[in-house]
Amino acid sequence: MFKNKKRIVALAIIPAFITVKILAQFPDFIENYYSNGIYPLLSQTLRYSLGWLPFSFGDFVYAFAIIYSIRWLVINRKRMLRDFRNWSTDVFAAVSIIYIAFHLFWAMNYYRLPLHQNLNLDAEYTTESLIAVAEKLITKSNTIHLELVSHDSIKVEFPYTKNEVIDKTPLGYAALQKNFPHLEYKGKSIKKSLLSWPLTYMGFSGYLNPLTNEAHVNGLIPVFKIATTASHEVAHELGYAAENEANFIGCLAATSHEDIYFNYSGYTFGLRHCLHEIYRRNPEEYDRLITTINTGIIKNYQEVREFWESKRNPIEPLFQSTYNGFLIANNQTDGMKSYSYVVALLVNYFENKTF
């Protein structure tokens, strides 16, 4: 009887997979009934239930799952040959449960309407528009930079601890929701990851646990990056699964924040994305623009780059390749290249905006 139930659970992945693929063809349905219907109730329930914990419950779940899985594989290694049918049933039953839970609790958000449609923004832009927005962001970043330091050659040092920056992050969303009510953030659940060391060597600044709806920030990254990273992960909590969309919303949350240090982090974050795209399209224009940026801002960029360069290792490309495949499998057809879509959102949002 128990074996039959396990087979049913294992086979459930087939109709679940088919259902996901069918629903993925109807983004309006996903947007209305999942992303703005079922999901907010599930995510808020999880955040209120676990957000109060001073540590990451999800990291403990991951650690336990990894240890348990390794232990189970070692104990049952002989069954793989002797009783492969029941062994594979056990494996697929576990995979089936994870797949269904992953999509029910979060991943259906990958198939919602593109953000530019919700915000009535264009998805395309010209190089001229990109350069014009970059120049606006440079002016704004330079202005804020000089409000924080005494000379344009000095990098900005945040006066807060990393925990304090994390605690202040929701205030950006409190300001942002005045213009975008659907970005209201209820039930704070942002935490420094207990797995920050492996995250660093995997090349990740943060992540969302889709099963607990806890936003995680890599506690080892420079404090300059914490503000936008935490804001990015909150966007994931709110149901924006695509990395490019979470980057854009995280940038808006930081630039809308009442704290000038968050503003600095947000505007320079958006500027960096624009500069990367300009370098790809027009290296000569990139070289010109770089000379107009305060040296202290460049030093903040260098601080982040040097941090990641010091942590490079032979296995990082493997994790990046795996994550790239994950993005492609979840409706981001360009994989990690799809991150550049954030530039389209930034250009079309900031082009007609006055600072």
N, C-alpha and C positions, 0 to 999 in steps of 0.2 A: 504494500500500500504506500509506504513512504517512498519507495523507489519510483513508483508511478507518479507521485506528486513532484518528485525531483525532475523526472522526464518532462512533465508538463511545464514546469518552470523553465527548464533548459530550452524547450521548443518555443516558449513564449517570445524569445528574441526574434523569431521569424516574423510573426504578425506585428510585433513592435517596430521592427525595422521597416517593414512595408508601410505601416501607418505613418511613421516619421517622414518617409520619402513622399508619400501622398500629400500630407499636410504641408510639406515644404513648398508645394506648388501653389499654395494659397496664402501668400504673406499677409493679405488683408485679414483673413480669418485668424491667423496667428497673432497679428497686432491687436485685434479687437478682443479676442476671447482668451488668449493665453498671456501675451505680454502686458495687456492692460486689464486682464480679468483674473485668471487663476494665479499667475505668477506673483503679483504684488501681495496677495494674501499669504501665499506660501513663504515668500522671502521675508516679509515683515514678521511673521510668526517665528521663523528661525532666528532672525536678528534679535527680537525681544527675548527669545528663550536663551540664546547663547552669548549675546553681546555683552552682558554684564560680567561674564567671566574675565578675569584679568589675564588669562592665557588663551591660546588657541585650542579649542576643543577639536577642531578639524585636523590640526597637526598631530594630535594624539591618535586620532582615528587613522590617519595615514600611516603613522609609525606602527601602530598595532596591526594594520592590514598588511603592511610589508613583512613584518616579522612573522605573522600568522601564515601568510602565503608561502614564505620560504620554508617554515617549519612543516606545513602541510605537504609541500612538494617533496621534501626530504623523507618524511614518514611514509608517503604514498608512492615513492618512486618505483617500487617493485610492481605496484598495481598497474602502472602504465603499460606494462607488457603482459602481465598475467590476467588482468581484468580491465582491458582498455575501454570496453563499452561503458561500464559503470564509472570508471575514472573520468572519461570524457564527459559523461553526464554531470558529474559533480562540477567539473570545470565550467561547462557551458551554463549550468544553473547559476553559478556565481557571476559569470559574465553577463547573463541575461538580467539579473537583478540590478547590477551596476548600470547597465545600458539604459534600462527603463527608468531607474531613479535619476540618472544623470539628465535625461531629457525631460522628465517630469518636473524636476526641481529647478532646472535652469536652461538647459541647452536648446530648447525649442526657440529661445530668443535669437538663435543664429538665423532663423528663417523669417524674422519679422520684416516689416517694411524698412527700406534703407532710410537712414536718418535724414538725409537731405530732402526726402519727400515730406517727412513730418515737419521739417522746419521751413519748407518752401524755398530751399536753396538749390542752385544749379549744381550739377555734378561735374561740370566741365569748367575750365578757365583757361585764359591765355597766359602766355609767358609775361606779357606786359602787365597784366593784372597781378600776377604773382610777384613781380618785382616791385610794383607799387605798394602792395600790402607789406612786403618785406621791409620797404623803406619806412612805412608807418610804424611797424613793430620795432624797428631799430631806434627810431626817434623816441618812442614810448619807453623802450627798455633803457636807453641811455638816460632819459630823464629820471626814471625811478632809481636807476643805479646811483646817480649823483645825489639823490635825496638820502641815500643810505650810507654813502662813503664820502670821504673828504677830497678824493682825487680820482680821476677816471681810470687810473692804472691799478687801483686797489680792488681786489675781488670782495664780494659781499660775504660776510660771515653772519650766519643766522644767530640771533641772541637766544634761541630756544633749543631745548633738548629735542631729540627725535620723538620722544613720547609726547612732548608738548605740541609739536607740529601735528602729530597724528590726532591729538585731542581737539585741535583747532580746525581740522579739515571740514567737519560738517557745516561750519559757519559760511563757507563758500557756497554750499548748496542752499543754505537758508536765504542768501542774497540772490542766488541764481533763480530760485523758484518764483521770485516776484515777476519775472518775465516768462519763465517756463514752469508753470504749475506742476506739470507732470514729472518734474525732477525733484519733487519734495522728498527729502531723505528722513525717514522715520526709523528709529531703532538703531542707534550707532553700534556698529560691530566692525571696527577697524583695529587690527592688532599687528604688532611686530611678530613675524613668523619665528617659531621655535626652530625652523629648519633653514634659517638664514644662511648658514655656512654652505650647505649643499646648493641652495638656490643661487648663491653668488657664483659658484664654480660651474653651475649650469647656465649662467648668463642671464638670470631673471631678476628684475627689480621688485616684483611682487606677483601675487596671484589671488584669484578668488577660489575658495573651496565651494564647488557647486552644490555639495550635499549639505553643508551647514550654513551657507551664505555669509561666511566670515571673510572679510577683506584682509589680505595679508600683505604687509610691507616688509621687504628685505631690510632687516635692522642694521646691516653693514654698509649700505650705500651712503654716500655723503648726504648730510642733512639738507643741502641745497636741492636734492632730488626728491626728498621725502614728500614735500607738499604736492607736487604734481603726480607722483606715484600713488599716494594715498587717494587723491582726488580721482585718478584714473580707476582705481579699484572700486571706489564707491559707485562709479558709473556702471561697472559690471554688476554690482549689487542691485542697481536699479533696473537691470534687465537689458543693458546694452552690451551684448556679447562680443560684437566685432571689435577688434583691437583699435582700429582706426577711429571708430565712433567713440570709444571710451577715451581715447587720447584727446579728441576734440572736446568732449564734455568736461573732461578733467581740466583742460586748458581754460575753458569758460568758467568753471567753478573757482579756479585759482585766481583768475583775473577779476572775478566779481567779489572776491573776498574782501572783508573790511581791513585786513592786515596787509600792509605794504610789502612785507617780505613774501607773502603768498603771491601778490601781484607781480613782483619781480620774477619769481619762479615761473609763474604762468606765462607772462609775455615772452620771456627768454626761451621757454619751452616751445611755444608756437613759432618763434623766430627761427629756432634751430631746425625745425621741420621744413620751413620755407627755404632756408639756406641750402639744405641738402638737395632739395628739388631744383633750385636754381643752379647749383653746381653740376647737376646731371644734365640740365638743359643748356646752360650758358656759362661755362667756366670763367669766361672773361668778366661777365657781369658779377659773378660770385666774388672774384678777386677785388673788384671795385667796392662792392658792398662791405666786405670784411674790413676794409680800411676805415669805414665810418662807424664801426662798433667800438664802444669803449673797451680799452684793453682789460679792464677789470672783469667785464662780462666774458671775454675770451678766456680769462683765467678760471672763471667758474666752469666754463665748458671743459677746459683742460683738466680741471680737478676730477670731473666725472669720467672723462676718457682715460685718464691715468689710473683711476681706480679699477676700471674694467680691464685695462691692459695688464695690470699687475696680477689679475686673477685668471688670465687666459690659460687654458690647459688643453691637452689632446682630446679630451672627451667632450668639450663644450660643443664643437660642431655637430656631434652626434645628437645631443639634446636639441640643438637648434633645428637640425634636420627633422627630428621626430616631431617637434612642435609645428614645424612648417607643414608636415603631412597632416597633423591634427587640424590645422586651420583649413587646409584644402578639403579635408573630409567633412568639415562643418560649415560649408557654404561660403568660404572665403577662397574663391577659386584661384587667386593669385598668391595664396599662402602669405608668408611674411612680407612680400612685396605689396600686399594690399594695405599695409600701413600707410603708404603714400596717399591713399584716399583722404587721409586727414588734412592734407594740404588743400584739396579741393574744398573741403568744408571750411577751413580757416580763411582761404582767399575769398570765398563767396560770402562769408559772414562778416569779415573785417573790411572788405572793400569799400562799403558805403557807410562804415561806422566811424564816428568821430570820437576821439579819446579826450 
